[in-house]
């Protein structure tokens, strides 16, 4: 038995390496990282596991709401009215209150 590539949608997502009569899955894509190191009795069983994981990922992504962003409106505080937290990587330190 030789090493076999596992594909999903025409893209390689992992490899199966023979080990003691079974096949160890080696993930090459983050989307199937949860399967890395798992043993399967056949290529078909590994393929089913990949299908399950990627189908669940698509279902979760479809269920997530679209991102929303705050759009300033007339009367909202402007950026100059915010004081950045001293530990913020965003602030440049110019707006920091001085320690007295």
Rosetta constraint file for C-alpha pairs under 8 A:
AtomPair CA 1 CA 18 HARMONIC 6.50 0.50
AtomPair CA 2 CA 17 HARMONIC 7.06 0.50
AtomPair CA 2 CA 18 HARMONIC 6.76 0.50
AtomPair CA 3 CA 15 HARMONIC 6.79 0.50
AtomPair CA 3 CA 16 HARMONIC 5.57 0.50
AtomPair CA 3 CA 17 HARMONIC 4.78 0.50
AtomPair CA 3 CA 18 HARMONIC 6.59 0.50
AtomPair CA 4 CA 15 HARMONIC 5.53 0.50
AtomPair CA 4 CA 16 HARMONIC 5.05 0.50
AtomPair CA 4 CA 17 HARMONIC 6.77 0.50
AtomPair CA 5 CA 12 HARMONIC 6.57 0.50
AtomPair CA 5 CA 13 HARMONIC 7.87 0.50
AtomPair CA 5 CA 14 HARMONIC 6.06 0.50
AtomPair CA 5 CA 15 HARMONIC 4.39 0.50
AtomPair CA 5 CA 16 HARMONIC 6.30 0.50
AtomPair CA 6 CA 12 HARMONIC 5.75 0.50
AtomPair CA 6 CA 13 HARMONIC 5.92 0.50
AtomPair CA 6 CA 14 HARMONIC 5.06 0.50
AtomPair CA 6 CA 15 HARMONIC 5.42 0.50
AtomPair CA 6 CA 16 HARMONIC 7.07 0.50
AtomPair CA 6 CA 43 HARMONIC 7.97 0.50
AtomPair CA 6 CA 47 HARMONIC 6.90 0.50
AtomPair CA 7 CA 11 HARMONIC 5.13 0.50
AtomPair CA 7 CA 12 HARMONIC 4.23 0.50
AtomPair CA 7 CA 13 HARMONIC 5.52 0.50
AtomPair CA 7 CA 14 HARMONIC 7.02 0.50
AtomPair CA 8 CA 12 HARMONIC 6.44 0.50
AtomPair CA 8 CA 13 HARMONIC 6.55 0.50
AtomPair CA 8 CA 50 HARMONIC 7.68 0.50
AtomPair CA 8 CA 51 HARMONIC 7.59 0.50
AtomPair CA 12 CA 28 HARMONIC 7.52 0.50
AtomPair CA 12 CA 29 HARMONIC 7.95 0.50
AtomPair CA 13 CA 27 HARMONIC 6.18 0.50
AtomPair CA 13 CA 28 HARMONIC 5.30 0.50
AtomPair CA 13 CA 29 HARMONIC 5.12 0.50
AtomPair CA 13 CA 32 HARMONIC 6.97 0.50
AtomPair CA 14 CA 25 HARMONIC 6.59 0.50
AtomPair CA 14 CA 26 HARMONIC 5.36 0.50
AtomPair CA 14 CA 27 HARMONIC 4.30 0.50
AtomPair CA 14 CA 28 HARMONIC 4.85 0.50
AtomPair CA 14 CA 29 HARMONIC 6.85 0.50
AtomPair CA 14 CA 32 HARMONIC 7.87 0.50
AtomPair CA 15 CA 25 HARMONIC 5.75 0.50
AtomPair CA 15 CA 26 HARMONIC 5.11 0.50
AtomPair CA 15 CA 27 HARMONIC 6.61 0.50
AtomPair CA 15 CA 28 HARMONIC 7.50 0.50
AtomPair CA 16 CA 23 HARMONIC 5.43 0.50
AtomPair CA 16 CA 24 HARMONIC 5.29 0.50
AtomPair CA 16 CA 25 HARMONIC 4.69 0.50
AtomPair CA 16 CA 26 HARMONIC 6.20 0.50
AtomPair CA 16 CA 43 HARMONIC 7.64 0.50
AtomPair CA 17 CA 23 HARMONIC 5.31 0.50
AtomPair CA 17 CA 24 HARMONIC 5.12 0.50
AtomPair CA 17 CA 25 HARMONIC 6.63 0.50
AtomPair CA 17 CA 26 HARMONIC 7.48 0.50
AtomPair CA 18 CA 22 HARMONIC 5.76 0.50
AtomPair CA 18 CA 23 HARMONIC 4.57 0.50
AtomPair CA 18 CA 24 HARMONIC 6.25 0.50
AtomPair CA 19 CA 23 HARMONIC 5.71 0.50
AtomPair CA 19 CA 24 HARMONIC 6.39 0.50
AtomPair CA 21 CA 41 HARMONIC 7.71 0.50
AtomPair CA 22 CA 39 HARMONIC 6.23 0.50
AtomPair CA 22 CA 40 HARMONIC 5.76 0.50
AtomPair CA 22 CA 41 HARMONIC 5.01 0.50
AtomPair CA 22 CA 42 HARMONIC 7.07 0.50
AtomPair CA 23 CA 39 HARMONIC 5.37 0.50
AtomPair CA 23 CA 40 HARMONIC 5.11 0.50
AtomPair CA 23 CA 41 HARMONIC 6.19 0.50
AtomPair CA 23 CA 42 HARMONIC 6.63 0.50
AtomPair CA 23 CA 43 HARMONIC 7.62 0.50
AtomPair CA 24 CA 37 HARMONIC 5.76 0.50
AtomPair CA 24 CA 38 HARMONIC 5.61 0.50
AtomPair CA 24 CA 39 HARMONIC 4.45 0.50
AtomPair CA 24 CA 40 HARMONIC 6.42 0.50
AtomPair CA 25 CA 35 HARMONIC 6.72 0.50
AtomPair CA 25 CA 36 HARMONIC 5.56 0.50
AtomPair CA 25 CA 37 HARMONIC 5.28 0.50
AtomPair CA 25 CA 38 HARMONIC 5.46 0.50
AtomPair CA 25 CA 39 HARMONIC 6.32 0.50
AtomPair CA 25 CA 40 HARMONIC 7.54 0.50
AtomPair CA 25 CA 46 HARMONIC 7.38 0.50
AtomPair CA 26 CA 35 HARMONIC 7.73 0.50
AtomPair CA 26 CA 36 HARMONIC 5.04 0.50
AtomPair CA 26 CA 37 HARMONIC 5.84 0.50
AtomPair CA 26 CA 38 HARMONIC 7.99 0.50
AtomPair CA 27 CA 32 HARMONIC 6.10 0.50
AtomPair CA 27 CA 33 HARMONIC 5.56 0.50
AtomPair CA 27 CA 35 HARMONIC 6.82 0.50
AtomPair CA 27 CA 36 HARMONIC 4.97 0.50
AtomPair CA 27 CA 37 HARMONIC 7.84 0.50
AtomPair CA 28 CA 32 HARMONIC 7.82 0.50
AtomPair CA 28 CA 33 HARMONIC 7.65 0.50
AtomPair CA 29 CA 33 HARMONIC 6.55 0.50
AtomPair CA 31 CA 54 HARMONIC 7.01 0.50
AtomPair CA 31 CA 57 HARMONIC 7.97 0.50
AtomPair CA 32 CA 36 HARMONIC 7.19 0.50
AtomPair CA 32 CA 50 HARMONIC 6.71 0.50
AtomPair CA 32 CA 53 HARMONIC 6.73 0.50
AtomPair CA 32 CA 54 HARMONIC 7.23 0.50
AtomPair CA 35 CA 49 HARMONIC 7.81 0.50
AtomPair CA 35 CA 50 HARMONIC 7.73 0.50
AtomPair CA 40 CA 45 HARMONIC 6.13 0.50
AtomPair CA 40 CA 46 HARMONIC 5.82 0.50
AtomPair CA 41 CA 45 HARMONIC 6.63 0.50
AtomPair CA 41 CA 46 HARMONIC 7.96 0.50
AtomPair CA 42 CA 46 HARMONIC 6.49 0.50
AtomPair CA 43 CA 47 HARMONIC 6.08 0.50
AtomPair CA 44 CA 48 HARMONIC 6.13 0.50
AtomPair CA 45 CA 49 HARMONIC 6.35 0.50
AtomPair CA 46 CA 50 HARMONIC 6.29 0.50
AtomPair CA 47 CA 51 HARMONIC 6.15 0.50
AtomPair CA 48 CA 52 HARMONIC 6.15 0.50
AtomPair CA 49 CA 53 HARMONIC 6.23 0.50
AtomPair CA 50 CA 54 HARMONIC 6.10 0.50
AtomPair CA 51 CA 55 HARMONIC 5.85 0.50
AtomPair CA 52 CA 56 HARMONIC 6.15 0.50
AtomPair CA 53 CA 57 HARMONIC 6.31 0.50
AtomPair CA 54 CA 58 HARMONIC 6.27 0.50
AtomPair CA 55 CA 59 HARMONIC 6.21 0.50
AtomPair CA 56 CA 60 HARMONIC 6.15 0.50
AtomPair CA 57 CA 61 HARMONIC 6.17 0.50
AtomPair CA 58 CA 62 HARMONIC 6.10 0.50
AtomPair CA 59 CA 63 HARMONIC 6.24 0.50
AtomPair CA 60 CA 64 HARMONIC 6.39 0.50
AtomPair CA 72 CA 76 HARMONIC 6.09 0.50
AtomPair CA 77 CA 81 HARMONIC 6.15 0.50
AtomPair CA 77 CA 82 HARMONIC 7.77 0.50
AtomPair CA 78 CA 82 HARMONIC 7.35 0.50
AtomPair CA 83 CA 95 HARMONIC 5.79 0.50
AtomPair CA 83 CA 96 HARMONIC 6.40 0.50
AtomPair CA 83 CA 97 HARMONIC 7.94 0.50
AtomPair CA 84 CA 88 HARMONIC 6.50 0.50
AtomPair CA 84 CA 90 HARMONIC 7.71 0.50
AtomPair CA 84 CA 91 HARMONIC 5.52 0.50
AtomPair CA 84 CA 93 HARMONIC 7.75 0.50
AtomPair CA 84 CA 95 HARMONIC 6.60 0.50
AtomPair CA 84 CA 96 HARMONIC 6.51 0.50
AtomPair CA 85 CA 91 HARMONIC 7.47 0.50
AtomPair CA 85 CA 96 HARMONIC 7.56 0.50
AtomPair CA 86 CA 91 HARMONIC 7.77 0.50
AtomPair CA 86 CA 93 HARMONIC 7.27 0.50
AtomPair CA 86 CA 96 HARMONIC 6.72 0.50
AtomPair CA 91 CA 95 HARMONIC 7.52 0.50
